[in-house]
Amino acid sequence: LIRRAQANNEKIICFVTGVPGAGKTLVGLNIATSHREQSSTHAVFLSGNGPLVAVLREALTRDDVERRKREKLKITKAQASKPVKAFIQNVHHFRDEGLRDGEKPPSDRIVIFDEAQRAWTRRKAEQWMKSRKGIANFQRSEPEFLIEYMDRHPDWAVIVCLVGGGQEIGSGEAGIGAWIDACLNRFPHWHLAISERRMEAEYGAGEPVRRAVAHPRTQVFDDLHLTVSIRSFRAEKVSAFVKALLDCEEAEARSLLATFASRYPIVITRNLDAAKRWVREQMRGTERCGLLASSKAMRLKPHAIDVRVEADPIHYFLGDPEDVRSSFYLEDCATEFQVQGLELDWTCVTWDADLRRDREEWSFHDFRGSRWQSIHSEENRRNLKNAYWALLTRAR
């Protein structure tokens, strides 16, 4: 698709859907890396996930420094980090560059947006622009502005949207429908490439996708839906199991669990010390473990878990076993916001009373003052359920 865009001076937006974040992130990084190395046309990997950006940048920088040392080449960490920072960017910094000059196109012709469904709605973008940037009447969703920015190129450009299902965990997330609607309503000259699997309810974009498929500039490619998870390579059905569990589909969850339980062990205990001991006993070689909890898990404090204290993602995910700030120590706890798009080999998920089974369905709660209160907002309920989906699918 990228070669076609270059050859025909086309503008294409491509949606890659399917397996949990790690797989799509690797696909996106491979696309961006290959096109940065093979031509002068820059490609950039963008994410609104701050911890993911920080960890990827630090890991690639450390790797480059170590590689050059082995080759007897001198380079400082600051020097090694410069091209990495240009290659992997926070989507909000990329957007701000587009705001500085309303005419100038970005230097990159290929952009890969990680977790594109989490881009902001028009309302959230307007509020943020007014309060943080002093820009009144912004009147665009984040997807609409980002396509507009890329559309400044006079000839060709490619946008690759990496899309996850059931991963909205914050307020004001537009979903993939906002990207499709922006193309159809404002940029009809853009070509769309999509998989028909995007019709699935899990992605929440049924109607916009139907309109997209009917559009004369849309092409359907089955290969754009990734079906094999890289994260849980021992058990491809783990994500489906977690979804069935959270959808209260008990029979389906039991059936799926039986297919991988011997290869992907899941155990339950009310003894946190026993859980930590078990996780440590499972690790082999360079495998990594970590403690996870929902950002609303306010009553884990008696167990010395305070989710209000944010774990530093660089130390948490990259620190060695002797570093007390690392995940290995099972002291600092990462929430769905720090761990989104990242993973560990073994996880200890501490489940609080914010999400409870009440007969045959879930009961949603937020801790206010000195007691739990019911959550009534459908969006907040969805986000809490998706938070536990993220926590339960972080383990390799």
The 8 nearest C-alpha neighbors of each residue, nearest first, counted from 0:
[[1, 3, 2, 4, 11, 157, 13, 192],
 [2, 0, 4, 3, 5, 157, 11, 109],
 [1, 3, 5, 4, 0, 6, 7, 8],
 [4, 2, 0, 6, 1, 5, 7, 9],
 [3, 5, 9, 1, 8, 7, 2, 6],
 [6, 4, 2, 8, 3, 7, 155, 1],
 [5, 7, 3, 4, 8, 2, 9, 1],
 [6, 8, 4, 9, 5, 3, 155, 2],
 [9, 7, 155, 154, 5, 4, 6, 10],
 [10, 8, 4, 155, 7, 11, 154, 156],
 [9, 11, 156, 155, 189, 157, 190, 4],
 [12, 10, 190, 157, 189, 191, 9, 13],
 [11, 13, 158, 191, 157, 159, 190, 192],
 [12, 14, 192, 159, 191, 160, 158, 193],
 [15, 13, 160, 193, 159, 161, 192, 16],
 [16, 14, 161, 223, 224, 162, 160, 13],
 [17, 15, 224, 162, 163, 225, 161, 14],
 [16, 18, 225, 224, 226, 163, 19, 15],
 [17, 19, 228, 225, 226, 227, 22, 20],
 [20, 18, 21, 22, 163, 228, 17, 23],
 [19, 21, 340, 23, 22, 24, 163, 18],
 [22, 20, 24, 23, 340, 19, 230, 25],
 [21, 23, 229, 25, 24, 20, 228, 19],
 [24, 22, 26, 20, 25, 21, 27, 161],
 [23, 25, 27, 21, 26, 22, 20, 28],
 [26, 24, 28, 22, 27, 23, 29, 21],
 [27, 25, 23, 29, 24, 28, 30, 22],
 [28, 26, 24, 30, 25, 29, 23, 111],
 [27, 29, 25, 31, 30, 26, 32, 24],
 [28, 30, 32, 26, 27, 31, 33, 25],
 [31, 29, 27, 33, 28, 32, 26, 34],
 [30, 32, 42, 28, 34, 29, 33, 43],
 [33, 31, 29, 35, 34, 30, 28, 36],
 [34, 32, 36, 30, 35, 31, 37, 29],
 [33, 35, 37, 31, 36, 32, 38, 42],
 [34, 36, 41, 32, 33, 42, 37, 38],
 [37, 35, 33, 34, 38, 32, 39, 41],
 [38, 36, 34, 35, 33, 39, 40, 32],
 [39, 37, 40, 36, 35, 34, 41, 33],
 [38, 40, 41, 35, 37, 36, 34, 42],
 [41, 39, 38, 35, 42, 108, 107, 34],
 [40, 42, 107, 35, 39, 108, 43, 109],
 [41, 43, 109, 31, 107, 35, 110, 34],
 [42, 44, 86, 110, 31, 87, 111, 45],
 [43, 45, 111, 87, 110, 86, 88, 31],
 [46, 44, 112, 90, 88, 89, 111, 113],
 [47, 45, 113, 90, 89, 48, 112, 88],
 [46, 48, 90, 89, 49, 91, 45, 113],
 [47, 49, 46, 51, 50, 52, 89, 339],
 [48, 50, 52, 51, 47, 53, 89, 46],
 [51, 49, 53, 52, 312, 337, 48, 54],
 [50, 52, 54, 48, 53, 49, 55, 340],
 [51, 53, 49, 55, 50, 54, 56, 48],
 [54, 52, 50, 56, 51, 55, 57, 49],
 [53, 55, 57, 51, 313, 56, 52, 58],
 [56, 54, 58, 52, 57, 53, 51, 59],
 [57, 55, 53, 59, 54, 58, 83, 60],
 [56, 58, 60, 54, 55, 59, 61, 53],
 [57, 59, 55, 61, 60, 56, 54, 62],
 [60, 58, 62, 56, 61, 57, 55, 63],
 [59, 61, 57, 63, 80, 62, 58, 79],
 [62, 60, 64, 58, 63, 59, 57, 65],
 [61, 63, 59, 65, 60, 64, 66, 58],
 [64, 62, 66, 60, 65, 61, 59, 67],
 [63, 65, 61, 67, 62, 66, 68, 60],
 [66, 64, 68, 62, 63, 67, 61, 69],
 [67, 65, 63, 69, 68, 64, 62, 70],
 [68, 66, 70, 72, 64, 69, 65, 63],
 [67, 69, 71, 65, 70, 66, 72, 64],
 [68, 70, 66, 67, 71, 65, 72, 64],
 [69, 71, 67, 68, 72, 66, 65, 73],
 [72, 70, 68, 69, 67, 73, 66, 74],
 [73, 71, 67, 68, 70, 74, 69, 66],
 [72, 74, 68, 71, 67, 75, 64, 70],
 [75, 73, 78, 72, 64, 76, 79, 67],
 [76, 74, 78, 77, 79, 73, 64, 80],
 [75, 77, 79, 78, 80, 64, 74, 60],
 [76, 78, 80, 75, 79, 81, 74, 60],
 [79, 77, 75, 76, 80, 81, 74, 82],
 [80, 78, 76, 77, 60, 81, 75, 63],
 [79, 81, 83, 77, 60, 78, 82, 84],
 [80, 82, 84, 83, 79, 78, 85, 77],
 [83, 81, 85, 84, 80, 86, 79, 78],
 [84, 82, 86, 80, 85, 81, 56, 87],
 [85, 83, 81, 87, 86, 82, 80, 88],
 [84, 86, 82, 83, 87, 88, 81, 43],
 [85, 87, 43, 83, 84, 82, 44, 88],
 [88, 86, 44, 84, 85, 45, 83, 43],
 [89, 87, 45, 90, 84, 44, 86, 85],
 [88, 90, 46, 91, 92, 47, 45, 93],
 [89, 91, 45, 93, 46, 47, 92, 88],
 [90, 92, 94, 93, 89, 95, 47, 46],
 [93, 91, 95, 94, 89, 90, 96, 88],
 [94, 92, 90, 96, 91, 95, 89, 97],
 [93, 95, 91, 97, 92, 96, 90, 98],
 [94, 96, 98, 92, 97, 93, 91, 99],
 [97, 95, 93, 98, 99, 94, 92, 100],
 [98, 96, 94, 95, 99, 100, 148, 101],
 [97, 99, 95, 96, 100, 101, 94, 148],
 [98, 100, 96, 97, 101, 95, 103, 102],
 [101, 99, 102, 98, 103, 97, 96, 104],
 [100, 102, 98, 103, 97, 99, 148, 104],
 [101, 103, 100, 104, 151, 97, 148, 99],
 [102, 104, 100, 101, 105, 151, 97, 148],
 [105, 103, 151, 152, 148, 149, 102, 106],
 [106, 104, 107, 103, 149, 148, 97, 108],
 [105, 107, 104, 108, 41, 40, 42, 103],
 [106, 108, 41, 105, 42, 109, 43, 110],
 [107, 109, 156, 157, 42, 41, 110, 106],
 [110, 108, 42, 157, 107, 158, 156, 43],
 [111, 109, 43, 158, 42, 44, 159, 112],
 [110, 112, 159, 44, 45, 160, 158, 27],
 [113, 111, 45, 160, 115, 46, 161, 159],
 [112, 114, 46, 161, 115, 45, 111, 160],
 [115, 113, 162, 161, 116, 117, 163, 112],
 [114, 116, 117, 113, 160, 112, 162, 161],
 [115, 117, 174, 175, 114, 118, 162, 173],
 [116, 118, 172, 115, 114, 174, 173, 167],
 [119, 117, 172, 116, 173, 115, 141, 142],
 [120, 118, 172, 173, 141, 171, 124, 123],
 [119, 121, 173, 140, 123, 122, 171, 172],
 [140, 120, 122, 139, 124, 123, 125, 138],
 [121, 123, 125, 120, 124, 126, 140, 171],
 [122, 124, 126, 120, 125, 171, 121, 119],
 [123, 125, 121, 127, 122, 126, 119, 140],
 [126, 124, 122, 128, 137, 123, 127, 121],
 [127, 125, 123, 129, 124, 128, 130, 122],
 [126, 128, 124, 130, 129, 125, 131, 123],
 [129, 127, 132, 125, 134, 131, 126, 130],
 [128, 130, 133, 134, 135, 126, 127, 132],
 [129, 131, 127, 128, 133, 132, 126, 134],
 [132, 130, 128, 127, 129, 133, 134, 126],
 [131, 133, 128, 134, 129, 130, 127, 135],
 [132, 134, 129, 130, 131, 128, 135, 127],
 [135, 133, 129, 128, 132, 137, 136, 130],
 [134, 136, 129, 137, 133, 128, 125, 138],
 [137, 135, 138, 134, 125, 129, 139, 128],
 [136, 138, 125, 135, 139, 134, 128, 124],
 [139, 137, 136, 125, 121, 140, 122, 124],
 [140, 138, 121, 137, 143, 144, 141, 124],
 [121, 139, 141, 120, 143, 142, 124, 119],
 [140, 142, 119, 144, 143, 118, 145, 124],
 [143, 141, 145, 178, 140, 144, 146, 118],
 [144, 142, 140, 181, 146, 141, 145, 139],
 [145, 143, 147, 141, 146, 142, 148, 139],
 [144, 146, 148, 142, 147, 143, 141, 149],
 [147, 145, 149, 148, 143, 144, 150, 142],
 [146, 148, 144, 150, 145, 149, 143, 151],
 [149, 147, 145, 146, 150, 151, 97, 144],
 [150, 148, 146, 151, 147, 152, 104, 145],
 [149, 151, 147, 152, 148, 146, 156, 153],
 [152, 150, 104, 149, 148, 153, 147, 103],
 [151, 153, 150, 104, 154, 149, 155, 156],
 [154, 152, 151, 155, 150, 104, 8, 156],
 [153, 155, 8, 152, 9, 156, 10, 5],
 [156, 154, 8, 9, 10, 4, 5, 152],
 [155, 157, 10, 108, 109, 11, 149, 152],
 [158, 156, 109, 11, 10, 12, 108, 159],
 [157, 159, 12, 110, 109, 111, 13, 11],
 [158, 160, 111, 13, 12, 14, 112, 110],
 [161, 159, 14, 112, 115, 13, 111, 15],
 [162, 160, 15, 113, 114, 115, 112, 14],
 [163, 161, 16, 114, 115, 116, 15, 160],
 [162, 164, 16, 166, 114, 17, 19, 20],
 [163, 165, 202, 201, 166, 162, 17, 203],
 [166, 164, 201, 167, 385, 202, 163, 388],
 [165, 167, 164, 385, 168, 163, 389, 386],
 [168, 166, 165, 169, 382, 117, 385, 172],
 [167, 169, 382, 386, 385, 166, 383, 170],
 [170, 168, 167, 382, 172, 171, 117, 379],
 [169, 171, 172, 168, 378, 379, 382, 167],
 [170, 172, 123, 119, 120, 173, 169, 122],
 [173, 171, 117, 119, 118, 170, 120, 174],
 [172, 174, 120, 119, 118, 177, 117, 171],
 [175, 173, 116, 176, 172, 117, 177, 118],
 [174, 176, 116, 177, 178, 204, 173, 179],
 [175, 177, 179, 204, 207, 178, 174, 180],
 [176, 178, 180, 175, 179, 173, 181, 174],
 [179, 177, 181, 142, 176, 175, 180, 182],
 [178, 180, 176, 182, 181, 177, 183, 207],
 [179, 181, 183, 177, 182, 178, 184, 176],
 [182, 180, 143, 178, 184, 179, 185, 183],
 [183, 181, 186, 179, 180, 185, 184, 187],
 [182, 184, 187, 180, 181, 186, 185, 179],
 [183, 185, 181, 182, 180, 186, 187, 179],
 [186, 184, 181, 182, 183, 187, 180, 143],
 [185, 187, 182, 188, 189, 183, 184, 181],
 [186, 188, 183, 189, 182, 185, 184, 190],
 [189, 187, 186, 190, 10, 216, 182, 183],
 [190, 188, 10, 187, 11, 186, 191, 182],
 [189, 191, 11, 216, 217, 10, 12, 188],
 [190, 192, 217, 12, 11, 13, 216, 218],
 [193, 191, 13, 218, 217, 219, 12, 14],
 [192, 194, 219, 14, 220, 13, 191, 218],
 [195, 193, 221, 220, 196, 219, 223, 197],
 [194, 196, 197, 198, 219, 193, 221, 220],
 [195, 197, 198, 194, 199, 224, 221, 16],
 [198, 196, 195, 199, 194, 202, 208, 16],
 [199, 197, 205, 196, 195, 200, 208, 204],
 [198, 200, 201, 197, 196, 202, 205, 203],
 [199, 201, 203, 202, 198, 205, 204, 197],
 [202, 200, 164, 199, 203, 165, 204, 198],
 [201, 203, 164, 200, 204, 199, 165, 197],
 [204, 202, 200, 201, 205, 174, 199, 175],
 [203, 205, 176, 207, 202, 206, 208, 175],
 [206, 204, 198, 208, 207, 203, 209, 200],
 [205, 207, 209, 208, 204, 210, 176, 198],
 [208, 206, 210, 176, 209, 204, 205, 211],
 [209, 207, 211, 205, 210, 206, 204, 212],
 [208, 210, 206, 212, 211, 207, 205, 213],
 [211, 209, 207, 213, 208, 212, 206, 214],
 [210, 212, 208, 214, 213, 209, 207, 217],
 [213, 211, 209, 214, 210, 217, 208, 218],
 [212, 214, 210, 211, 209, 215, 217, 208],
 [213, 215, 211, 212, 217, 216, 210, 183],
 [216, 214, 217, 213, 212, 218, 211, 190],
 [217, 215, 190, 214, 191, 218, 189, 188],
 [218, 216, 191, 214, 215, 192, 190, 212],
 [219, 217, 192, 191, 193, 220, 216, 212],
 [218, 220, 193, 194, 192, 195, 221, 217],
 [221, 219, 194, 222, 223, 193, 218, 192],
 [220, 222, 194, 223, 224, 219, 195, 196],
 [223, 221, 224, 220, 225, 194, 15, 219],
 [224, 222, 15, 221, 194, 220, 225, 16],
 [223, 225, 16, 17, 222, 15, 194, 221],
 [226, 224, 17, 18, 227, 16, 223, 222],
 [225, 227, 18, 17, 224, 228, 235, 16],
 [228, 226, 225, 18, 235, 229, 232, 22],
 [227, 229, 18, 230, 235, 231, 232, 22],
 [230, 228, 22, 232, 231, 227, 21, 18],
 [229, 231, 395, 228, 232, 21, 22, 394],
 [232, 230, 395, 233, 234, 229, 228, 235],
 [231, 233, 229, 234, 230, 235, 228, 395],
 [234, 232, 231, 262, 235, 263, 395, 259],
 [233, 235, 231, 232, 236, 259, 237, 263],
 [234, 236, 228, 237, 232, 231, 227, 233],
 [237, 235, 239, 234, 238, 240, 255, 259],
 [236, 238, 240, 239, 235, 234, 241, 231],
 [239, 237, 241, 240, 236, 242, 392, 235],
 [238, 240, 242, 236, 237, 241, 243, 255],
 [241, 239, 237, 243, 252, 238, 242, 255],
 [242, 240, 244, 238, 243, 239, 245, 237],
 [241, 243, 239, 245, 244, 240, 246, 238],
 [244, 242, 246, 248, 240, 252, 241, 245],
 [243, 245, 241, 247, 242, 252, 246, 248],
 [244, 246, 242, 247, 243, 241, 384, 388],
 [245, 247, 243, 248, 244, 242, 360, 249],
 [248, 246, 244, 245, 249, 243, 360, 359],
 [249, 247, 243, 246, 251, 250, 244, 252],
 [248, 250, 252, 251, 247, 253, 244, 243],
 [249, 251, 253, 252, 248, 254, 243, 255],
 [252, 250, 254, 253, 249, 248, 255, 243],
 [251, 253, 249, 240, 243, 255, 254, 244],
 [254, 252, 256, 250, 251, 255, 249, 257],
 [253, 255, 251, 257, 252, 256, 250, 258],
 [256, 254, 252, 258, 257, 253, 240, 251],
 [257, 255, 253, 258, 254, 260, 259, 252],
 [256, 258, 254, 255, 260, 259, 253, 261],
 [259, 257, 255, 256, 260, 254, 261, 236],
 [258, 260, 262, 261, 257, 234, 256, 263],
 [261, 259, 263, 264, 262, 257, 256, 258],
 [260, 262, 259, 263, 264, 258, 257, 256],
 [263, 261, 259, 260, 264, 233, 234, 258],
 [262, 264, 260, 259, 261, 234, 265, 233],
 [265, 263, 260, 261, 262, 266, 259, 256],
 [264, 266, 263, 260, 267, 256, 261, 262],
 [267, 265, 264, 268, 274, 277, 347, 260],
 [268, 266, 265, 269, 274, 270, 348, 347],
 [269, 267, 270, 274, 266, 271, 273, 272],
 [268, 270, 271, 267, 274, 273, 272, 349],
 [269, 271, 273, 268, 272, 274, 275, 267],
 [272, 270, 274, 273, 275, 269, 268, 302],
 [273, 271, 275, 274, 270, 276, 277, 269],
 [272, 274, 276, 270, 271, 275, 277, 268],
 [273, 275, 271, 277, 272, 276, 278, 270],
 [276, 274, 272, 278, 277, 273, 271, 279],
 [275, 277, 273, 279, 274, 278, 272, 280],
 [276, 278, 280, 274, 275, 279, 273, 281],
 [279, 277, 275, 281, 280, 276, 274, 345],
 [278, 280, 276, 281, 277, 282, 275, 288],
 [279, 281, 277, 278, 282, 276, 283, 275],
 [280, 282, 278, 279, 277, 283, 345, 276],
 [283, 281, 279, 286, 280, 278, 284, 287],
 [282, 284, 286, 285, 281, 280, 287, 279],
 [285, 283, 286, 282, 287, 281, 344, 279],
 [284, 286, 283, 287, 282, 344, 320, 319],
 [287, 285, 282, 284, 283, 344, 288, 345],
 [286, 288, 344, 343, 345, 327, 285, 282],
 [289, 287, 345, 346, 327, 343, 344, 326],
 [290, 288, 326, 346, 329, 327, 347, 291],
 [289, 291, 347, 332, 329, 346, 348, 333],
 [292, 290, 348, 333, 332, 334, 347, 349],
 [293, 291, 334, 349, 348, 333, 294, 296],
 [292, 294, 296, 334, 295, 335, 386, 387],
 [293, 295, 334, 296, 306, 292, 335, 307],
 [296, 294, 293, 297, 353, 365, 366, 306],
 [297, 295, 293, 351, 294, 298, 299, 353],
 [298, 296, 295, 299, 366, 300, 306, 305],
 [299, 297, 300, 296, 351, 301, 352, 366],
 [298, 300, 304, 302, 301, 297, 296, 305],
 [299, 301, 304, 303, 302, 305, 298, 297],
 [302, 300, 303, 299, 298, 304, 305, 297],
 [301, 303, 300, 299, 304, 271, 298, 305],
 [304, 302, 300, 301, 305, 299, 330, 331],
 [305, 303, 300, 299, 302, 306, 332, 301],
 [304, 306, 300, 307, 308, 303, 299, 297],
 [305, 307, 308, 294, 304, 332, 309, 296],
 [306, 308, 305, 309, 294, 297, 295, 304],
 [309, 307, 306, 305, 310, 332, 331, 304],
 [310, 308, 307, 311, 306, 333, 332, 337],
 [309, 311, 333, 331, 312, 332, 308, 315],
 [310, 312, 313, 314, 315, 309, 324, 50],
 [313, 311, 315, 314, 50, 316, 310, 54],
 [314, 312, 54, 315, 317, 316, 311, 53],
 [313, 315, 318, 325, 317, 312, 311, 316],
 [314, 316, 325, 326, 312, 313, 311, 324],
 [317, 315, 313, 314, 312, 318, 326, 325],
 [316, 318, 314, 313, 315, 319, 325, 58],
 [319, 317, 314, 325, 322, 315, 316, 320],
 [318, 320, 321, 322, 317, 325, 327, 314],
 [321, 319, 327, 322, 318, 325, 328, 323],
 [320, 322, 319, 323, 318, 325, 327, 328],
 [323, 321, 324, 325, 319, 320, 318, 328],
 [322, 324, 325, 328, 321, 320, 327, 330],
 [325, 323, 322, 314, 315, 331, 326, 318],
 [324, 326, 315, 318, 314, 327, 322, 323],
 [325, 327, 289, 315, 328, 329, 288, 316],
 [328, 326, 325, 329, 320, 288, 289, 287],
 [327, 329, 330, 326, 323, 325, 320, 324],
 [330, 328, 290, 327, 289, 326, 331, 275],
 [329, 331, 328, 332, 290, 326, 304, 324],
 [332, 330, 310, 329, 324, 333, 326, 290],
 [331, 333, 290, 291, 330, 310, 334, 306],
 [332, 334, 291, 337, 310, 338, 292, 290],
 [335, 333, 292, 293, 336, 294, 337, 291],
 [334, 336, 338, 386, 339, 337, 390, 389],
 [335, 337, 334, 339, 338, 333, 294, 50],
 [338, 336, 334, 333, 335, 50, 339, 312],
 [337, 339, 341, 335, 336, 340, 334, 333],
 [340, 338, 341, 336, 335, 337, 389, 51],
 [339, 341, 20, 21, 338, 51, 342, 24],
 [342, 340, 338, 339, 21, 51, 393, 343],
 [341, 343, 393, 394, 338, 395, 344, 340],
 [344, 342, 394, 345, 287, 288, 393, 395],
 [343, 345, 395, 394, 287, 286, 288, 346],
 [346, 344, 288, 394, 343, 287, 278, 289],
 [347, 345, 289, 288, 394, 348, 290, 343],
 [346, 348, 290, 291, 289, 349, 274, 275],
 [349, 347, 291, 292, 346, 290, 350, 390],
 [350, 348, 292, 291, 347, 351, 290, 293],
 [349, 351, 348, 292, 352, 293, 296, 354],
 [350, 352, 296, 353, 349, 299, 298, 354],
 [353, 351, 354, 355, 350, 296, 364, 298],
 [352, 354, 364, 351, 363, 365, 296, 295],
 [355, 353, 363, 352, 362, 364, 361, 351],
 [356, 354, 362, 361, 352, 357, 353, 363],
 [355, 357, 361, 360, 362, 358, 359, 354],
 [356, 358, 360, 361, 362, 359, 355, 354],
 [357, 359, 360, 356, 361, 362, 355, 247],
 [360, 358, 357, 247, 356, 361, 249, 248],
 [361, 359, 357, 356, 358, 247, 362, 246],
 [360, 362, 356, 355, 357, 363, 354, 359],
 [361, 363, 355, 357, 354, 356, 364, 360],
 [364, 362, 354, 374, 353, 373, 380, 361],
 [365, 363, 353, 373, 374, 372, 371, 354],
 [364, 366, 372, 371, 353, 367, 374, 373],
 [367, 365, 371, 370, 372, 297, 364, 368],
 [368, 366, 370, 369, 371, 365, 372, 297],
 [367, 369, 370, 366, 371, 372, 365, 297],
 [368, 370, 367, 366, 371, 372, 298, 297],
 [371, 369, 366, 367, 368, 372, 365, 298],
 [370, 372, 366, 365, 364, 367, 373, 369],
 [371, 373, 365, 364, 366, 370, 374, 367],
 [372, 374, 364, 363, 375, 365, 371, 362],
 [373, 375, 364, 363, 376, 365, 372, 380],
 [374, 376, 377, 373, 380, 379, 363, 378],
 [377, 375, 379, 378, 374, 380, 381, 373],
 [378, 376, 380, 379, 381, 375, 374, 382],
 [377, 379, 381, 376, 380, 382, 170, 383],
 [380, 378, 382, 376, 381, 377, 383, 374],
 [381, 379, 377, 383, 378, 382, 376, 384],
 [380, 382, 378, 384, 379, 383, 385, 377],
 [381, 383, 168, 379, 385, 380, 384, 167],
 [384, 382, 386, 380, 385, 381, 379, 387],
 [383, 385, 381, 386, 387, 382, 380, 388],
 [384, 386, 388, 382, 387, 383, 166, 168],
 [387, 385, 383, 389, 388, 384, 335, 168],
 [386, 388, 390, 389, 385, 384, 391, 383],
 [387, 389, 385, 391, 386, 390, 392, 384],
 [390, 388, 386, 387, 392, 391, 335, 385],
 [391, 389, 387, 388, 392, 393, 335, 386],
 [390, 392, 388, 389, 393, 387, 241, 348],
 [391, 393, 389, 390, 394, 388, 238, 241],
 [394, 392, 342, 390, 391, 343, 389, 395],
 [395, 393, 344, 343, 345, 346, 392, 342],
 [394, 231, 344, 230, 343, 393, 345, 342]]
